[in-house]
């Protein structure tokens, strides 16, 4: 089962005096790239929260946001007026809105509250970790659903490639016969006397250069290997990408050796199917 790198997860936890929201968004990336956005007061826990994300998501460009909204009495915290005013000014430059709306938006931004507390309350942090677990669970579920869509598309492309390969197999004897006929006609047009045995040997040697038996066998094996990897328990986009490269090499070699227009048309169709696989492969975990 494969998993997409695209996903979204969100969870809100309500504490006695504040509402904490965890949001996670992910896009495709070659490696794990986490962009964390959280209030200064919670920065001491950023490394641990990053480890939770890395353990669950493995790879992708991850945007992680932690928002805090005061909903009750918060005796140890007060509004950081300078920061809030700066946020409101920046928001006003971007979009029109009344001061109340701008204030609501600004208060969701990092560092809008300053507090005299030295450490995060243990109960509060446990609630944050629980919210993180819930958000991670949702984004993984999202990725799995996206992965199912990708898998269905890959299966369709694989079936198309196998059908095209079967057409290549059926066409191959006709292709070789046509190539042989062209060569014999070219020699006949020269109107020269040739040793029949020597000519046959040279002809066989020449036709061997156009033989694609090995390429067809390897291509069939690569397609089977791709399918097996696709159905494995792990989502391994990099491995599938490597297999796709090998599939491409065999298709290209068949095309270069074909020397027969109908088969080259099949090769073009195979390249088109493979290109669609490679495009979708960028999103696979």
Secondary structure in CASP SS format (residue, H / E / C, confidence):
PFRMAT SS
TARGET T0000
AUTHOR 0000-0000-0000
METHOD secondary structure of the structure
MODEL  1
X C 1.00
X C 1.00
X C 1.00
X E 1.00
X C 1.00
X C 1.00
X E 1.00
X E 1.00
X E 1.00
X E 1.00
X E 1.00
X E 1.00
X E 1.00
X E 1.00
X C 1.00
X C 1.00
X C 1.00
X E 1.00
X E 1.00
X E 1.00
X E 1.00
X E 1.00
X E 1.00
X E 1.00
X E 1.00
X E 1.00
X E 1.00
X C 1.00
X C 1.00
X C 1.00
X C 1.00
X E 1.00
X E 1.00
X E 1.00
X E 1.00
X E 1.00
X E 1.00
X E 1.00
X C 1.00
X H 1.00
X H 1.00
X H 1.00
X H 1.00
X H 1.00
X H 1.00
X H 1.00
X H 1.00
X H 1.00
X H 1.00
X H 1.00
X H 1.00
X H 1.00
X H 1.00
X H 1.00
X H 1.00
X H 1.00
X H 1.00
X C 1.00
X C 1.00
X E 1.00
X E 1.00
X E 1.00
X E 1.00
X E 1.00
X E 1.00
X E 1.00
X E 1.00
X E 1.00
X E 1.00
X E 1.00
X C 1.00
X C 1.00
X C 1.00
X C 1.00
X C 1.00
X C 1.00
X E 1.00
X E 1.00
X E 1.00
X C 1.00
X H 1.00
X H 1.00
X H 1.00
X H 1.00
X H 1.00
X H 1.00
X H 1.00
X H 1.00
X H 1.00
X H 1.00
X H 1.00
X H 1.00
X H 1.00
X H 1.00
X C 1.00
X C 1.00
X C 1.00
X C 1.00
X H 1.00
X H 1.00
X H 1.00
X H 1.00
X H 1.00
X H 1.00
X H 1.00
X H 1.00
X C 1.00
X C 1.00
X C 1.00
X C 1.00
X C 1.00
X C 1.00
X E 1.00
X E 1.00
X E 1.00
X C 1.00
X C 1.00
X C 1.00
X C 1.00
X C 1.00
X C 1.00
X H 1.00
X H 1.00
X H 1.00
X H 1.00
X H 1.00
X H 1.00
X H 1.00
X H 1.00
X H 1.00
X H 1.00
X H 1.00
X H 1.00
X H 1.00
X H 1.00
X H 1.00
X H 1.00
X H 1.00
X H 1.00
X H 1.00
X H 1.00
X H 1.00
X H 1.00
X H 1.00
X H 1.00
X H 1.00
X H 1.00
X H 1.00
X H 1.00
X H 1.00
X H 1.00
X H 1.00
X H 1.00
X H 1.00
X H 1.00
X H 1.00
X H 1.00
X H 1.00
X H 1.00
X H 1.00
X H 1.00
X H 1.00
X H 1.00
X H 1.00
X H 1.00
X H 1.00
X H 1.00
X H 1.00
X H 1.00
X H 1.00
X H 1.00
X H 1.00
X H 1.00
X H 1.00
X H 1.00
X H 1.00
X H 1.00
X H 1.00
X H 1.00
X H 1.00
X H 1.00
X H 1.00
X H 1.00
X H 1.00
X H 1.00
X H 1.00
X H 1.00
X H 1.00
X H 1.00
X H 1.00
X C 1.00
X C 1.00
X C 1.00
X C 1.00
X C 1.00
X H 1.00
X H 1.00
X H 1.00
X H 1.00
X H 1.00
X H 1.00
X H 1.00
X H 1.00
X H 1.00
X H 1.00
X H 1.00
X H 1.00
X H 1.00
X C 1.00
X C 1.00
X C 1.00
X C 1.00
X H 1.00
X H 1.00
X H 1.00
X H 1.00
X H 1.00
X H 1.00
X H 1.00
X H 1.00
X H 1.00
X H 1.00
X H 1.00
X H 1.00
X H 1.00
X H 1.00
X H 1.00
X H 1.00
X H 1.00
X H 1.00
X C 1.00
X C 1.00
X C 1.00
X C 1.00
X C 1.00
X C 1.00
X H 1.00
X H 1.00
X H 1.00
X H 1.00
X H 1.00
X H 1.00
X H 1.00
X H 1.00
X H 1.00
X H 1.00
X H 1.00
X H 1.00
X H 1.00
X H 1.00
X H 1.00
X H 1.00
X H 1.00
X H 1.00
X H 1.00
X H 1.00
X H 1.00
X H 1.00
X C 1.00
X C 1.00
X H 1.00
X H 1.00
X H 1.00
X H 1.00
X H 1.00
X H 1.00
X H 1.00
X H 1.00
X H 1.00
X H 1.00
X H 1.00
X H 1.00
X H 1.00
X H 1.00
X H 1.00
X H 1.00
X H 1.00
X H 1.00
X H 1.00
X H 1.00
X H 1.00
X C 1.00
X C 1.00
X E 1.00
X C 1.00
END
